[in-house]
């Protein structure tokens, strides 16, 4: 399980990208395709068309950090679509990197703070 601070969000670029891109090319995709400021400390996940490589870009206080993985066999079940971006949780990122298809996974009902505060507000 990947453990990230609650303030860190994980964004998937849901359009396949060229895995030859480096720091600057992926930063540009984070700005233009995903539409989020890449200097915010969030994780940006990119996958190639063949779905056997993944890169994660993030700003680490004083510079860019890039994590990459190439599978020797098999592919990632990356949710490609035309929307350009999708936000997932750190748990879903861990599942994606382990080879679990997020499209078939079902999330069970869980407590959310927003639900509690809405129910406590008098009408």
C-alpha positions in Angstrom: 0.0 0.0 0.0 1.3 3.4 -0.9 1.0 5.9 1.9 0.7 9.6 0.9 -0.2 12.7 3.0 -3.9 13.5 2.7 -3.2 16.8 0.9 -1.4 15.0 -2.0 -3.7 14.0 -4.9 -3.0 11.5 -7.7 -3.9 12.4 -11.2 -3.9 10.0 -14.2 -3.3 11.3 -17.7 -5.9 9.1 -19.4 -4.6 9.7 -22.9 -1.6 7.6 -23.9 1.6 9.5 -24.0 5.1 9.1 -25.5 7.2 7.4 -22.8 10.3 9.0 -24.2 9.2 12.3 -22.6 11.2 13.5 -19.6 10.7 16.1 -16.9 9.7 19.0 -19.1 7.5 17.1 -21.5 5.5 15.5 -18.7 5.3 18.8 -16.8 3.7 20.3 -20.0 1.2 17.4 -20.2 0.3 17.9 -16.5 -0.4 21.6 -17.2 -2.2 21.3 -20.6 -3.9 17.9 -20.6 -4.6 17.3 -16.9 -5.1 21.0 -16.2 -3.5 21.1 -12.8 -0.5 23.1 -11.5 2.3 20.6 -11.4 4.1 22.6 -8.7 1.4 21.7 -6.2 3.2 18.6 -5.0 0.6 16.2 -6.5 1.5 13.0 -8.3 0.9 12.8 -12.1 0.8 9.3 -13.6 1.4 8.7 -17.3 1.2 5.5 -19.3 2.3 4.6 -22.9 0.1 3.3 -25.6 1.4 -0.3 -25.1 0.6 0.0 -21.4 3.8 -1.7 -20.3 5.4 1.5 -18.9 4.4 4.0 -16.4 5.9 7.3 -15.2 5.0 9.3 -12.1 6.1 12.9 -12.0 6.0 15.2 -8.9 7.5 18.4 -7.5 9.6 17.6 -4.5 10.2 20.9 -2.7 13.3 22.0 -4.8 13.1 20.0 -8.0 11.2 17.5 -10.2 11.2 13.8 -9.3 10.4 11.1 -11.8 9.6 7.5 -11.0 9.4 5.1 -13.9 8.7 1.4 -14.3 8.8 -0.9 -17.3 7.1 -4.3 -17.0 9.1 -7.3 -18.4 5.8 -9.2 -19.1 2.2 -8.1 -19.1 0.6 -4.7 -19.1 -1.0 -2.2 -16.7 -4.8 -2.0 -16.7 -4.6 1.7 -17.4 -8.0 3.4 -17.8 -7.5 5.2 -21.1 -10.3 7.4 -22.3 -10.8 10.8 -24.0 -11.4 12.9 -20.9 -7.7 13.6 -20.4 -7.6 13.2 -16.7 -8.9 11.2 -13.8 -8.2 11.6 -10.0 -7.6 8.5 -8.0 -6.7 7.7 -4.4 -3.2 6.5 -3.3 -4.8 3.0 -2.7 -6.1 2.9 -6.2 -2.6 3.9 -7.5 -1.1 1.0 -5.5 -3.7 -1.4 -7.0 -3.1 -0.1 -10.5 0.7 -0.6 -10.1 0.0 -4.2 -8.8 -2.0 -5.0 -12.0 -5.5 -4.7 -10.7 -8.1 -3.3 -13.2 -9.8 -0.4 -11.6 -12.7 -0.5 -14.0 -13.9 -3.9 -12.6 -13.2 -3.0 -9.0 -16.1 -1.9 -6.8 -15.7 0.4 -3.8 -17.6 -0.4 -0.7 -19.4 2.3 1.2 -17.2 4.1 3.6 -17.5 7.0 6.1 -16.8 10.5 4.7 -16.5 13.6 6.8 -18.6 15.6 4.3 -21.5 13.3 4.9 -21.3 13.8 8.6 -21.1 17.6 8.5 -24.0 17.8 6.1 -26.2 15.8 8.4 -25.2 17.9 11.5 -26.2 21.2 9.8 -29.8 22.1 10.9 -32.2 22.8 8.0 
